Amino acid sequence: MINKGTLLLLCSLFVLFQSVGQNDFDNYKPLASKGRVPKDFSNSTLSKIKQDNREDLKSLNNRKKEFFVEQINYSIDQILHSGNVTFGDTISNYLQELGDKLIAGETNLRGKLRFYTYNSTEANAFSTRQGIVFVTTGLIAQLTSEAQLAFVLSHEIIHYQEHHVLDLFEYATKEKFYSYNEKARFLSNYSRENELEADRLAVKMFHDAGYKSSEINKTFDVLLYSYLPFEELKLDKTYFNTREMYVPEMYFEFKRNEISAKFKYNDYLMSHPNLAKRKEQVSEQVSKFKDWKEVLYPDSSRFFYIRDVARFEYVLNKVYSEEPVEALYAIYILEKKYPESTFLRNYKSQAWLDIMKLTIKKEGYKTFSNYSLKPKRQRYYEGQISILNQFINVLPKTGKLAMGLRAVYDAYHADTTNVIARKCYETAIHLLVKSDDFEPEKFSAKNFPETLAYLKELKQDTSAKSKLHGVEWDKYAVIENQSKGVTEDFGIDSAKFYMYGISDIIQDSSFLKKFRESTLKNGMLVTKRDVFNLMTDAEQENQEYYTYDEQIHLKMDSMLILQPAVFETSGSEIDVFKTFKTQDRVSKEIYSNAADLKIHVKSVGLKDLESLSAEDWNDYALLQRCLTRAISDYGNDYFVLDVPNLNGINAKFKTEKLLFLEYQHTYAPDLYFGNVALFTVLLPVGLVYFPIAILSGHYSDWQFYVLDLKTGEVVLDRSYYVNEPASKHSIGSRLNAMFHQLKQVKNDY
């Protein structure tokens, strides 16, 4: 018999073993797929549709059955191929082990369920008819125990076991152009009867696995408050303080916005029952079992490790989605445990760059600024994060720029060999130069404590020779001193604390040199804008046309092609088979026209699924994520986190430019009932009208993006909307014209 000491030793060794080879959070690397590629990823959508046995679809007629099979397989594969789903990673392996444990007593389920990580900040989990269970990192980040995760998985397993997914038929017949997160939401949208049944039956599965009954209701707490950050921690009033920067405590005395979520709400028009009803039903079900067990170590170190991985991914996703306030608050929480994390330091710098980017004055010049920076609608926050949001919002432009510079400068000087930190620092200087609200000479050369000491000494000796002129300030001295936060009674206006927070930076010769160099470059752009503004309307129009034409001349003798996004639609519905047929046609024409123009092409995509390795899937996911963020920043090169990874892709494929294209073809001829009836009566006119309507019903929407793999910047964003079919000739002609222009050399002007 094993004694207690031996058991503790074995458990400790188990935890130690699980920790070996896992992420070092001080040098955290984002989640990536590993090992053998599962068939869920390597099998094509068409083969899945063909092999679907349809045995569970007897309630549908043949037409609906085929349509459902096509659409549901296509939708699931869209999520699997989104770049947001990983396999063989730390979290997915953990989920699979936990899922297998839950179905240990269900012989009919063994080997049928696969669990994958879906990387998203949304707290969600959903199962599919194929036996796939997706769990988001956002949900795991919110949980406080393995038991809570076990109940969520039990709930999703029941949905699969009871064939609730058939209720998704309504979803499969609706508009398909949703984001991946929206698709995931729809795929977890069951009826209230399904939800209550899944809760009720999940209690037994949860019970049989040996977890604490008290953790079930806590799971509903997680769901209710999942819109909040993963912890509710009071913001430390000294968090932003450094040796140079001092933030007065008054900035953290805002009233916290109350948390408004409630368990009991009107669910009359909702598909889901409210959480109060679900908790009540679960409590009744729990009372039916009298032999609840308690697992010896239900909340192991492994769970908390997995949760921390999910929380680091939460930071990553918040930064990539340009939500700097949420990112900074999450970083604040994680830094308490991982204060030396390079990952958190880099992502904090990028979050501050996003704040600085939204702060700079919008120039609005359409020729040389490309796209103006459109501020996002301010979000309303509840709980402790609302204090941080109010603090950032109340800062004037100069304050935001100074705070951002302080954070980025300190991160870079903490490790000058860090490529991302250096790029963030250089980008911060570029932003400062573009702003009319940042002038180094306006800031104090003394920090806050030094200035206080200096003013105290000056107050005691009003005869001192200084720029402050003792107590006899004239109007101009008053204005100058007030701009720096100095009051007439030799005090400091604490509202302008930031004026004393970068004293060392504005005296750093290296910073001043980079600032002057960037100012010169910006001055050249200003000169070009001034010249443009002096032109006549006709000259400006010609210049704009010339600039537009020259942007596409990128001297691309080689390119990396990312899997094209191709859609064939009829109305709001995607024709799955036509989509894949057109996708093949587009791919063939890309290679054919590139070869004709002697452009060397390499690809990262999903054309040969069966031959792809985990590394190939990771390259694909990386480029999807990078491109999505880069497109949102087009014309404003401020996102630098991807640069090292993109440089790695550049070195691997030996090409500097990545081309991504989207193509949607719709056939919608103008043959409405009224027109058909009218022109049938007016037959001579109809003989002309009907052929024209049929032939002109083709609409093709092209979107081309070119990503520079050295800088991480989207250097081309070009769209074409044309009245042409998805024929080999039309597609080939469009691609040939595009490739011909991309190969040309840009002319200086």
LOBANU-519670 format. One record per residue (C-alpha): x, y, z. Coordinates in steps of 0.2 Angstrom, whole numbers. Each point is the difference from the previous one (the first is absolute). Layout:
X;Y;Z
...
This chain:
0;0;0
7;17;-5
1;12;15
-4;18;-1
18;6;-1
4;-11;-15
-16;6;-8
5;18;2
17;-4;-7
-7;-8;-15
-12;15;-3
15;12;1
10;-10;-12
-15;0;-12
-2;19;1
19;1;-3
-1;-11;-15
-14;10;-7
10;16;1
15;-7;-9
1;7;-18
-15;12;3
0;19;-3
12;11;10
-12;15;3
15;12;1
3;-5;-18
-17;-5;-5
-3;-6;-18
-18;0;-7
-10;-16;-2
5;-10;-15
-6;-17;-7
12;-15;3
1;-18;-5
-10;-10;-12
-13;9;-10
-18;-6;5
-11;-6;-14
-12;14;5
13;12;-8
7;-11;-13
-16;-6;-8
-7;11;-13
-18;7;2
-6;-9;-16
6;-16;7
-9;3;16
-16;4;-9
2;-16;-10
4;-11;14
-14;7;12
-12;-15;4
-15;11;3
-8;-13;11
-5;13;13
-9;11;-13
-15;-11;-3
-11;13;6
5;11;-15
-6;-2;-18
14;-4;-13
2;18;-6
2;7;18
11;-15;5
12;4;-14
0;18;3
3;-2;19
14;-12;-3
9;12;-12
-3;16;10
5;-7;17
16;-9;-6
5;16;-9
-4;11;15
10;-11;12
15;-1;-12
0;19;-2
3;0;19
13;-14;0
9;9;-15
-2;18;8
18;0;8
-9;1;17
0;-18;4
15;-10;6
3;-19;2
13;-9;10
3;15;11
1;1;19
-18;5;2
-8;-12;-13
9;-15;7
-6;5;18
-18;1;-7
1;-17;-9
6;-8;16
-14;8;11
-13;-4;-13
6;-18;-1
-1;-1;19
-18;6;0
-6;-13;-13
9;-14;8
-16;-8;5
-9;3;-17
6;-14;-12
-10;7;-14
10;16;0
18;-6;1
11;5;-14
-14;11;-8
4;17;8
15;11;-4
4;16;10
8;15;-8
5;18;7
-8;14;-9
10;16;3
-12;14;4
-4;12;15
-18;-5;0
-5;-12;13
-8;-14;-10
0;-19;-3
-10;-10;-13
-1;-17;-7
-4;-6;-18
-9;-14;-8
17;-7;-5
5;-2;18
12;15;1
-1;10;16
8;18;-1
5;9;16
5;18;-1
16;6;9
-12;15;6
-11;-13;10
15;-9;8
8;17;5
-16;4;10
-1;-17;10
6;-3;17
0;-19;1
2;-15;-11
-17;-6;6
-9;15;-8
9;-4;-16
-6;-18;2
-18;5;2
1;11;-16
7;-15;-10
-13;-11;7
-13;12;-6
7;0;-18
2;-19;0
-18;-2;4
-5;12;-15
10;-12;-11
-7;-16;8
-18;6;-1
2;6;-18
-5;18;4
10;6;-14
-14;-3;-12
-9;15;7
14;10;-9
-8;-3;-16
-8;17;1
18;7;1
6;-9;-15
-14;8;-11
5;18;5
12;13;-6
18;-8;1
11;16;0
4;0;18
16;2;9
7;-16;8
-5;6;17
-18;3;-6
0;-18;-8
6;-7;16
-15;9;9
-12;-7;-12
6;-17;2
-2;0;19
-18;8;-2
-12;-14;5
-18;1;6
-4;3;18
-7;-18;1
17;-7;-7
10;11;13
-10;-6;15
1;-18;-6
19;2;-2
2;7;18
-11;-13;7
9;-15;-8
17;8;3
-2;-1;19
0;-19;-1
16;0;-11
8;13;12
-5;-10;15
7;-17;-7
17;9;-3
1;3;19
0;19;0
-8;12;14
-18;4;-2
3;18;6
11;4;-16
-15;-1;-11
-9;16;5
17;9;0
0;-5;-19
-15;11;-3
8;14;10
14;-1;-13
-12;1;-15
-9;14;8
15;11;2
11;-6;-14
-2;17;-9
11;7;14
19;-2;1
6;-17;7
3;8;17
-8;14;10
16;8;7
1;18;7
12;10;-10
16;4;10
1;19;2
19;-2;-3
0;-11;-15
5;13;-12
13;7;11
19;-1;-4
15;9;6
-4;13;-13
-19;0;-2
-11;4;14
-19;-2;-2
-10;9;14
-12;-11;10
-15;12;-5
0;-8;-17
-6;-17;8
-14;8;10
-13;-2;-13
-16;-9;4
0;-18;-6
-14;-4;-12
-11;-13;9
-1;-17;-7
-18;-2;-8
-2;-18;-5
-14;-10;8
-5;-18;1
-18;3;-2
-5;10;-16
-14;-1;-12
4;-14;-12
-17;-1;-9
7;5;-17
17;-9;3
4;-18;-6
9;-3;16
-8;-1;18
7;12;12
13;-5;12
-11;0;15
-11;-13;-8
15;-11;-4
7;2;17
-16;-5;8
-2;-15;-11
18;-6;3
-2;2;19
-15;-12;-1
9;-12;-10
15;0;12
-11;-4;14
-4;-16;-8
17;-7;3
5;-3;18
17;-7;-3
10;15;-6
19;-3;0
14;12;2
15;-3;-11
16;1;11
9;13;-11
-14;7;-11
9;16;-3
17;-5;-5
15;10;-5
-3;-6;-17
-17;9;-2
7;16;6
14;-1;-12
-12;-3;-14
-11;15;6
16;11;0
3;-5;-18
-18;5;-4
3;16;8
15;4;-9
-9;-4;-16
-14;12;6
13;14;0
6;-5;-17
-18;1;-7
-4;16;8
15;8;-7
-3;-7;-17
-18;6;0
5;18;5
-7;0;17
14;8;10
-9;4;16
-5;-19;2
17;-5;-4
9;12;12
-12;-6;14
3;-18;-3
19;3;-1
-1;9;17
-8;-16;7
13;-12;-7
15;11;4
-4;-3;18
5;-18;-3
12;2;-14
8;17;2
15;-4;-11
-10;-7;-15
8;7;-16
-17;-5;-9
-10;11;12
13;14;-2
-1;-1;-19
-19;0;0
-1;14;12
10;11;-12
-11;-5;-14
-16;4;10
8;18;4
4;2;-19
-18;-3;-4
-6;13;13
13;12;-7
-6;-4;-18
-18;5;5
6;15;8
10;9;-14
-8;13;-9
-9;-6;-16
8;9;-15
-14;-5;-13
11;2;-15
-7;-12;-12
15;-1;-12
15;-2;11
-9;-7;16
-9;-14;-9
-13;-4;14
-4;12;15
0;-8;17
-18;-3;5
-3;0;18
-10;-15;7
-16;3;10
5;1;18
-5;-15;9
-9;0;17
9;-11;13
-6;-6;17
10;-5;15
18;4;4
5;1;-18
-11;16;-1
12;9;11
14;-3;-12
-11;5;-15
-5;16;9
19;4;4
5;-2;-18
-15;9;-7
3;15;12
18;2;-6
2;14;-12
9;-4;-17
17;5;7
-3;-11;15
-4;-15;-10
15;3;-11
12;2;15
-7;-15;9
2;-11;-16
17;6;-3
5;-3;18
-6;-18;-1
8;-4;-17
16;8;4
2;-9;17
-4;-17;-9
13;3;-13
14;5;12
-4;-15;11
6;-11;-15
8;10;-14
2;-17;-10
-18;-3;0
-5;3;-19
-19;3;4
5;13;14
11;9;-12
-13;1;-13
-13;6;12
12;13;6
3;6;-18
-18;0;-4
-4;10;16
12;14;-6
-8;-1;-17
-17;3;8
6;14;11
7;9;-16
-17;-1;-8
-9;8;14
-2;19;3
-2;-4;19
18;-5;3
15;12;1
15;-6;10
5;17;6
-17;3;8
3;-14;13
10;3;16
18;-5;1
-3;-5;18
-11;-15;6
-14;3;12
10;-2;17
14;10;-7
-12;14;-5
-9;0;17
17;2;9
6;13;-12
-16;10;2
0;-1;19
18;6;0
-5;14;-12
-15;5;11
12;2;15
12;11;-10
-10;12;-11
15;9;-5
7;-15;-9
5;2;-19
-11;-11;-10
-11;-1;-15
-15;0;12
4;18;5
-4;-2;18
-17;7;5
1;14;-13
-6;-10;-15
-6;10;-15
-14;-6;-11
11;-10;-11
9;-9;14
-16;-5;7
-6;-7;-16
16;-10;-2
0;-6;18
-18;-5;0
2;-10;-16
13;-11;10
-12;-1;15
8;13;11
-12;10;10
3;19;6
3;-6;18
14;-11;-5
-10;-16;0
-3;-13;-14
-16;-2;-9
-2;-19;3
-12;-1;-15
16;2;-11
10;-13;9
5;-7;-17
10;15;-4
13;-6;12
0;-18;-4
12;-1;-15
14;12;6
13;-13;-3
-7;-4;-17
0;18;-7
19;1;6
5;-17;-8
10;5;-15
-4;-17;-9
-19;4;1
3;18;-5
10;-6;-15
-14;-12;-6
-13;13;3
9;12;-11
2;-13;-14
-18;-4;1
-5;18;0
10;3;-16
-9;-15;-9
-17;6;6
5;18;-6
3;-7;-18
-18;-7;1
-7;17;6
9;8;-15
-8;-12;-12
-17;4;8
3;19;-2
5;-2;-18
-15;-11;-3
-12;13;9
7;14;-12
-5;-10;-15
-16;4;-10
-14;-12;1
4;-8;-17
19;-2;5
-6;-8;17
-11;-12;-9
14;-5;-12
12;-2;15
-12;-11;9
-2;-11;-15
19;-1;-3
2;-5;19
-14;-13;-1
8;-8;-15
18;0;7
-5;-8;16
-3;-16;-9
18;0;-8
9;-10;13
13;-9;-11
-6;-17;6
11;-13;-10
-5;-13;14
-14;-1;12
-7;-11;14
-19;-4;-3
-11;-2;15
-15;-12;-2
-13;11;-10
-17;2;8
-12;-4;-14
-19;0;1
-14;-5;-12
-17;7;6
-17;0;-6
-10;14;10
6;-2;18
5;-19;-2
17;-7;-3
0;-14;-14
12;-12;8
4;-10;-16
2;15;-11
11;9;13
13;-14;-1
-1;-1;-19
3;18;-1
14;-1;13
9;-13;-11
-2;11;-15
7;16;9
15;-10;7
4;-7;-18
-1;17;-8
11;7;14
14;-12;-4
-3;1;-19
1;19;-2
14;1;13
10;-12;-11
-4;9;-16
6;16;8
16;-9;7
-6;4;18
7;-13;12
-15;-6;12
0;-9;16
-15;-4;10
-6;-2;18
-18;-7;-1
-11;-15;2
0;-6;-18
8;-17;4
-7;-3;18
6;-18;2
18;5;-3
0;15;13
11;-2;16
-4;9;16
14;13;-5
-10;4;-16
-16;3;10
10;11;12
7;10;-15
-18;2;-7
-7;5;17
14;13;3
-3;8;-17
-19;0;3
2;9;16
14;12;-6
-10;5;-16
-16;3;10
8;13;11
11;7;-13
-15;4;-11
-9;9;14
16;11;1
2;3;-19
8;16;-3
6;2;18
14;-12;4
-1;-1;19
-2;-18;4
18;-8;2
-3;-16;10
-1;-11;-16
16;7;-7
12;-14;6
-11;-14;-5
-3;8;-17
18;2;-2
2;-19;4
-13;-4;-14
10;12;-12
16;-10;4
-9;-17;-2
-9;3;-16
13;12;-7
-12;13;-6
-4;18;7
-18;2;-5
-16;-10;4
-16;1;-11
-17;-4;7
-16;1;-10
-18;-1;3
-12;-4;-14
-19;-1;1
-11;-4;-15
-18;2;1
-13;-5;-13
-16;11;2
-9;3;-17
-13;13;0
-14;-12;-3
-13;5;13
-18;-6;-2
-6;17;-5
13;2;-13
-2;-17;-7
-19;2;-1
1;17;-8
13;-5;-13
-9;-16;-4
-15;10;-5
11;12;-10
8;-15;-8
10;10;-14
9;10;14
1;-15;11
10;-9;-14
14;14;3
-3;2;19
2;-18;5
17;-4;-8
7;16;7
-7;-3;17
7;-18;1
17;5;-7
2;15;11
-5;-8;16
19;-4;5
8;10;13
18;-2;5
8;8;15
19;0;1
11;6;15
19;-1;-1
12;3;14
19;0;0
9;-2;17
19;5;1
8;-14;10
14;11;5
-10;14;8
-16;-8;4
-9;13;-10
-14;-2;-12
7;9;-15
-15;-2;-12
-19;-1;3
-9;0;-17
-18;-6;-4
-10;-2;-16
-18;-3;-2
-4;-5;-18
-15;-7;-10
8;-17;-6
-2;-19;2
12;-11;10
6;-7;-16
18;-6;-3
2;14;-13
-7;14;12
10;-6;15
16;-2;-10
-1;17;-8
-3;9;17
15;-10;8
11;3;-15
-3;19;0
3;1;19
16;-10;-1
6;10;-14
-2;16;10
8;-8;16
16;-4;-10
2;18;-7
13;11;9
-7;15;9
5;17;-7
6;14;11
-9;16;0
